[in-house]
Amino acid sequence: MTRLSVNINKIATLRNARGGNNPDVVKAAIDCERFGAQGITVHPRPDERHIRYADVLALAPVLTTEFNIEGFPDDRYLKLLREVRPAQATLVPDKPDVITSNTGWDTVSHQSFLQEVIEEIKKYAGRVSVFINPEPVMAEAAARAGADRVELYTEPYARLYRQNREQAVKPYVETALAAYQAGLAVNAGHDLNLENLRFLRQSIPHLAEVSIGHALICDALYYGLENTIQLYLRELRG
């Protein structure tokens, strides 16, 4: 079964809007696990506009499922990984000022950089995943750089899903196959929701994990957090 990792950034966004500690990010993460999530994802950014570095340190000792920390591999991110030693580190090429991740690594032109970073991170993280666009060559280069997994950037898939879902998923199937043949496991994330998730999972038989935050938290406003997590798990089993 494809595992569900809940990205809790948006819970932190809501907390930060008023200050204080409501909602409690740590409690929310523990509740997500209790409600069935098989992992927790965070993406602390330099401006700390949602998840703060202090949140990551507070979460590490209390989580019982897989902890996935996303980020650009600068010195601050690497220091955080050394302190926390997460199950998974997901490397993204985001500039500090972007609202959300909007492209994957060019693993061909950045292969030497990634290889050096991945070698360092593997000393204190369970595995390393590299965020890529749906292009087979990018998966193959990620494997050569030493990654354990790739995470497919699925916003283009989500955008095209309603017009032609077969066409939308085709590059993802091809890239997932290339990754699998190169010895990598495959994750996916960005704009996945209750409408498009099942078809992606059915189209990629070896999909190991999805990381979902924005849509899941939005759905939780209507369905409740526990019920929403169960709805997403149902789509992954379908």
Summary of the structure (lengths in Angstrom):
residues: 238
radius of gyration: 16.7
end to end distance: 9.8
largest distance: 48.1
contacts: 822
relative contact order: 0.14
helix: 46%
strand: 18%
